[in-house]
Amino acid sequence: MDDIAPDPRPYGRIKIIGWIISIIGMVLWLYGYMYDGSPGLVDWPQYLPDWAAEFVPNLEAEIGFAISLVGMVPLYYVAFKEMKAA
């Protein structure tokens, strides 16, 4: 029988996946922010102040921003689980 030691950091892979998703979203958001693209799904200047509406000027920026937020879920899930286990 092989003696396999348990992984001391069981959530390491989840953190890496979260970081990768966040970076992909940030790159897509930067692309949308820097270049003209298709019109956004939401008319942000109607709902937000001008300084905040400038962060999501088109559809690409909106999707990138949403992907970045989704990428944070695994990171905070891991932190929540580690805090709960302690």
Summary of the structure (lengths in Angstrom):
residues: 86
radius of gyration: 18.3
end to end distance: 31.9
largest distance: 65.8
contacts: 224
relative contact order: 0.21
helix: 67%
strand: 0%
